[in-house]
Amino acid sequence: MNDLMIKMYLTAKSLIEREEGQDLVEYALVVALIAFGAITSMKFLSSGLNTAFSAVAATLTSNIT
């Protein structure tokens, strides 16, 4: 029983101390931050783009007819 507890402790300790996946987590956080920034900026830009395209559409419509 004691050997099993020691083996479990050593296995858990080695899993906690491993750093191989640390880079992957950091890259994933950076990608998530960039995606969040892009989505937020698109929400703010969407109203301006909508206004600009509406103005272009109105100008084209008035010049065609």
C-alpha distances in whole Angstrom, upper triangle without the diagonal:
4,5,5,6,9,10,11,12,14,15,17,18,20,21,23,25,26,30,31,32,33,37,37,36,39,41,40,41,44,45,45,47,50,50,50,53,54,54,55,58,59,59,62,64,64,67,69,69,70,73,74,73,75,78,78,78,81,83,83,84,87,88,88,90
4,5,5,6,9,10,11,12,14,15,16,18,20,21,23,25,28,30,31,32,36,36,35,38,40,40,40,43,45,44,46,49,49,49,52,54,54,55,58,59,59,61,63,64,67,68,68,69,72,73,73,75,78,78,78,81,83,83,84,87,88,88,90
4,5,5,6,9,10,11,12,14,15,16,18,20,21,23,26,28,29,30,34,34,34,36,39,38,39,42,43,43,45,48,48,48,51,53,53,54,57,58,58,61,62,63,66,68,67,69,72,72,72,74,77,77,77,80,82,82,83,86,87,87,89
4,5,5,6,9,10,10,12,14,15,16,18,20,21,25,26,27,29,32,32,31,34,37,36,37,40,41,40,43,45,45,46,48,50,50,51,54,55,56,58,60,60,63,65,65,66,69,70,69,71,74,74,74,77,79,79,80,83,84,84,86
4,5,5,6,9,10,10,12,14,15,16,18,20,24,25,26,27,31,31,30,33,35,35,35,38,40,39,41,44,44,44,47,49,49,50,52,54,54,56,58,59,61,63,63,64,67,68,68,70,73,73,73,76,78,78,79,82,83,83,85
4,5,5,6,9,10,10,12,14,15,16,18,22,24,25,26,30,30,29,32,35,34,35,38,39,39,41,43,44,44,47,49,49,50,52,54,54,56,58,59,62,64,63,65,68,68,68,70,73,73,74,76,78,78,79,82,83,83,85
4,5,5,6,9,10,11,12,14,15,17,20,22,23,24,28,28,28,30,33,32,33,36,37,37,39,42,42,43,45,47,47,48,51,52,53,55,57,57,60,62,62,63,66,67,66,69,71,71,72,74,76,76,77,80,81,81,83
4,6,5,6,8,10,11,12,14,16,19,21,21,23,26,26,25,28,31,30,31,34,35,35,37,39,39,40,42,44,44,45,48,49,50,52,54,54,57,59,59,60,63,64,64,66,68,68,69,72,73,73,74,77,78,78,80
4,5,5,6,9,10,11,12,14,18,20,21,22,25,26,25,27,30,30,30,33,35,34,36,39,39,39,42,44,44,45,47,49,49,51,53,54,57,59,58,60,63,63,63,66,68,68,69,71,73,73,74,77,78,78,81
4,5,5,6,9,10,10,12,16,18,19,20,24,24,24,26,29,29,29,32,34,34,35,38,39,39,41,43,44,45,47,49,50,52,53,54,57,59,58,60,63,63,63,66,68,68,69,71,73,73,74,77,78,78,80
4,5,5,6,9,10,11,15,16,17,18,22,22,22,24,27,26,27,30,31,31,33,36,36,37,39,41,41,43,45,46,47,49,51,52,55,56,56,57,60,61,61,63,65,65,66,69,70,70,71,74,75,75,77
4,5,5,6,9,10,14,15,16,17,20,21,20,22,25,24,25,28,29,29,31,34,34,34,37,39,39,40,43,44,45,47,48,49,52,54,53,55,58,58,58,61,63,63,64,67,68,68,69,72,73,73,76
4,5,5,6,9,12,15,15,16,20,20,20,22,25,25,25,28,30,29,31,34,34,35,37,39,40,40,43,44,45,47,49,50,53,54,54,56,58,59,59,61,64,64,65,67,69,69,70,73,74,74,76
4,5,5,6,10,12,13,14,18,18,18,20,23,23,24,27,28,28,30,33,33,34,36,38,39,40,42,44,45,47,48,49,52,53,53,55,58,58,58,61,63,63,63,66,68,68,69,72,73,73,75
4,6,5,9,10,11,12,16,16,15,18,20,20,21,24,25,25,27,30,30,31,33,35,36,37,39,41,41,43,45,46,49,50,50,52,54,55,55,57,60,60,60,63,65,64,66,69,70,70,72
4,6,8,11,11,11,15,16,15,17,20,20,20,23,24,24,26,28,29,29,32,34,34,35,38,39,40,42,44,45,48,49,49,50,53,54,54,56,59,59,59,62,64,64,65,68,69,69,71
4,6,9,11,11,14,16,15,16,19,20,20,23,25,25,26,29,30,30,32,35,35,36,38,40,41,43,44,46,49,50,50,51,54,54,55,57,59,59,60,63,64,65,66,69,70,70,72
4,6,8,8,11,13,13,15,17,18,19,21,23,23,25,27,28,29,31,33,34,35,37,39,40,42,43,44,47,48,48,50,53,53,53,55,58,57,58,61,62,62,64,67,67,68,70
4,6,5,8,10,10,11,14,15,16,18,20,21,22,24,25,26,28,30,31,32,34,36,37,39,40,41,44,45,45,47,50,50,50,53,55,54,55,58,59,59,61,64,64,65,67
4,6,7,8,10,11,13,14,16,17,19,20,22,23,24,26,28,29,30,32,33,35,37,38,39,40,44,44,44,46,49,49,49,51,53,53,54,57,58,58,60,62,63,63,66
4,6,5,6,9,10,11,13,15,16,17,19,20,21,23,25,26,27,29,30,32,33,35,36,37,41,41,41,43,46,46,46,48,50,50,51,54,55,55,57,59,60,60,63
4,5,5,6,9,10,11,13,14,15,17,19,20,21,23,25,26,27,29,30,32,33,35,36,39,40,40,42,44,44,45,47,49,49,50,53,54,54,56,59,59,60,62
4,5,5,6,9,10,11,12,14,15,17,18,20,21,23,24,26,27,29,30,32,33,34,37,38,37,40,42,42,42,45,47,47,48,51,52,52,54,56,57,57,60
4,5,5,6,9,10,11,12,14,15,16,18,20,21,22,24,26,27,29,31,31,32,36,37,36,38,41,41,40,43,45,45,46,49,50,50,52,54,55,55,58
4,5,5,6,9,10,10,12,14,15,16,18,20,21,22,24,26,27,29,30,31,34,35,35,37,40,40,40,42,45,44,45,48,50,50,51,54,55,55,57
4,5,5,6,9,10,11,12,14,15,17,18,20,21,23,24,26,27,28,30,33,34,33,36,38,38,39,41,43,43,44,47,48,48,50,53,53,54,57
4,5,5,6,9,10,11,12,14,15,16,18,20,21,22,24,26,27,28,31,32,31,34,36,36,36,39,41,41,42,45,46,46,48,50,51,51,54
4,5,5,6,9,10,10,12,14,15,16,18,20,21,23,25,25,27,30,31,30,32,35,35,35,38,40,40,40,43,45,44,46,49,50,50,52
4,5,5,6,9,10,10,12,14,15,16,18,20,21,23,24,25,28,29,29,31,34,34,35,37,39,39,40,43,44,44,46,49,49,50,52
4,5,5,6,9,10,11,12,14,15,16,18,20,21,22,24,27,28,27,30,32,32,33,35,37,37,38,41,42,42,44,47,47,48,51
4,5,5,6,9,10,10,12,14,15,16,18,20,21,22,25,26,25,27,30,30,30,33,35,35,36,39,40,40,42,44,45,45,48
4,5,5,6,9,10,10,12,14,15,17,19,20,21,24,25,25,26,29,30,30,32,34,34,35,38,40,40,41,44,45,45,48
4,5,5,6,9,10,11,12,14,16,17,18,20,23,24,24,26,28,28,29,31,33,34,35,37,39,39,41,43,44,45,47
4,5,5,6,9,10,11,12,14,16,16,18,21,21,21,23,26,26,26,29,31,31,32,35,36,36,38,41,41,42,45
4,5,5,6,9,10,11,12,14,15,16,19,20,20,22,24,25,25,27,29,29,30,33,35,35,36,39,40,40,43
4,5,5,6,9,10,11,13,14,15,18,20,19,21,24,24,25,27,29,30,31,33,35,35,37,39,40,41,43
4,6,5,6,9,10,11,12,14,17,17,18,20,22,22,23,26,27,28,29,32,33,34,35,37,39,39,42
4,5,5,6,9,10,10,12,15,16,15,17,20,20,21,23,25,25,26,29,30,31,32,35,36,36,39
4,6,5,6,9,10,10,14,15,15,16,19,20,20,22,24,25,26,28,30,30,31,34,35,36,38
4,5,5,7,9,10,12,14,14,16,18,19,20,22,24,25,26,28,30,31,32,34,35,36,38
4,5,5,6,8,11,11,12,14,16,17,18,20,22,22,24,26,27,28,30,32,33,34,36
4,5,5,6,9,10,10,11,14,15,15,17,19,20,21,23,25,25,27,29,30,31,33
4,6,5,8,10,10,11,13,15,16,17,19,20,21,23,25,26,27,29,31,32,33
4,6,7,8,9,11,12,14,15,17,18,20,21,23,24,26,27,29,30,31,33
4,6,5,6,9,10,11,12,14,16,17,18,20,21,23,24,26,27,28,30
4,5,5,6,9,10,10,12,14,15,16,18,20,21,22,24,26,27,28
4,5,5,6,9,10,10,12,14,15,16,18,20,21,22,24,26,27
4,5,5,6,9,10,11,12,14,15,17,18,20,21,23,24,26
4,5,5,6,8,10,11,12,14,15,16,18,20,21,22,24
4,5,5,6,9,10,10,12,14,15,16,18,20,21,23
4,6,5,6,9,10,10,12,14,15,16,18,20,21
4,5,5,6,9,10,11,12,14,15,17,18,20
4,5,5,6,8,10,10,12,14,15,16,18
4,5,5,6,9,10,10,12,14,15,17
4,5,5,6,9,10,11,12,14,16
4,5,5,6,9,10,11,12,14
4,5,5,6,9,10,10,12
4,5,5,6,9,10,11
4,5,5,6,9,10
4,6,5,6,9
4,6,5,6
4,6,6
4,6
4
